[in-house]
Amino acid sequence: MAPLAWVHKRGGANWSREQRPTSAEDPAILWLIEGDHNLRKGNKGPDEWLPPYQPATSIYVK
């Protein structure tokens, strides 16, 4: 699970047109974060930000 900007900077920019919409809608790598947590997360990937709720952290890093 990773923000699109994070994915783009780490190789997603080289993906084909067919891969891009698929990755943008793939629930296996994208996760919606609400309010203040989203502001703190920003474009950080799992190497820089983890959900504050431990059960969610376990799912986020799988």
C-alpha positions in Angstrom: 0.0 0.0 0.0 1.5 3.3 -1.1 0.6 6.8 -2.2 0.5 7.3 -5.9 3.2 10.0 -5.8 5.4 7.7 -3.8 4.9 4.9 -6.4 5.5 7.3 -9.3 8.9 8.4 -7.8 10.0 4.8 -7.3 9.4 3.5 -10.8 5.7 4.0 -11.5 6.5 6.8 -13.9 7.9 4.1 -16.2 4.7 2.1 -16.2 2.7 1.7 -19.4 -0.7 3.5 -19.9 -2.4 0.1 -19.2 -0.6 -0.4 -15.8 -1.2 3.1 -14.5 -5.0 3.1 -14.1 -4.8 -0.5 -12.7 -2.4 0.5 -10.0 -4.4 3.6 -9.1 -7.4 1.5 -8.4 -5.8 -1.6 -6.9 -7.0 -2.1 -3.3 -4.0 -4.3 -2.6 -1.6 -1.3 -2.8 -3.9 1.7 -2.0 -5.6 2.5 1.2 -7.7 5.5 2.1 -6.7 7.4 5.2 -9.0 9.9 6.9 -8.4 13.5 8.1 -5.4 14.3 10.3 -3.8 10.9 9.6 -3.9 11.6 5.9 -2.2 15.0 6.4 0.6 13.5 8.5 1.0 10.7 6.0 1.1 12.9 2.9 3.1 11.2 0.1 5.1 9.1 2.5 5.4 5.4 1.8 5.5 2.5 4.3 9.1 3.2 4.9 8.3 6.6 6.4 4.8 6.4 7.8 2.7 3.7 9.4 -0.9 3.8 10.7 -1.1 4.7 14.4 -3.5 1.8 15.1 -1.5 -1.4 15.5 -3.9 -3.8 13.8 -4.0 -1.5 10.8 -0.2 -1.3 10.8 0.0 -5.1 10.4 -2.3 -5.0 7.3 -0.6 -1.9 5.9 2.9 -3.5 5.7 1.8 -6.9 4.3 
